[in-house]
Amino acid sequence: MIINYAQKELTQRYQLMAQTIIPRPIAWILTEDAEGSVNIAPFSYFMGLSSEPPTMIVSIGHKSDGSQKDTLRNLRKNKKCTICMVDESHLQQMHFSSKELAQDISEVELFSIKTKKIMNDFPPMVTDVPSAFFCELYQEIDLKGSKTIPLVVEIKAQYINDAIISDKEKITLEYEPLARVGKSYTLLGKKILAPKIP
């Protein structure tokens, strides 16, 4: 079967992509508004982009009424964000935080998400996550004809929870990140060693 994307509606294209470009890691992105109120939202159109410069890319859509999402507005204004990787222990709060809220309501307060400030110049991170990246806005991409805004952020520092470090000398990490597959969430599960190249 060949599917012509030009003949499919937006929701159909999204469903096809979301079920085949998998698994998609979940980034819990924290930003702050001008008053210092913390916004937190999960994104699964997110991935690493480059090691030099150390960058990630996240695609941010708009609210159902067409207005900017708080994450996009705050990043454009303050140029900084904290990106937390999510594990199973945060599944419920992460899922709840995807709810569309008014600009003056903080998901952190509404859903009792515990945060802590460890980098003065960046928004706080969620307490007890496996890892968090402290990032600055690097570049905004104009995706012509789209309401989705891809943003490239540069990693300035990274927090790693000591509990997931299996080898401190090599900085080897062992944890089960939460990912998105279609409408469901998943853990990566079984690992397969790479075969030796002859």
Secondary structure, 3 states (H helix, E strand, C coil): CCCCHHHCCHHHHHHHHHHHCCCEECEEEEEECCCCCEEEEEECCEEEEEECCEEEEEEECECCCCCECHHHHHHHHHCEEEEEECEHHHHHHHHHCCCCCCCCCCHHHHCCCCEECCCCCCCCEECCCCEEEEEEEEEECCCCCCCCEEEEEEEEEEEECHHHEEECCCCEECCCEEEEECCEEEECCCCCCCCCCC
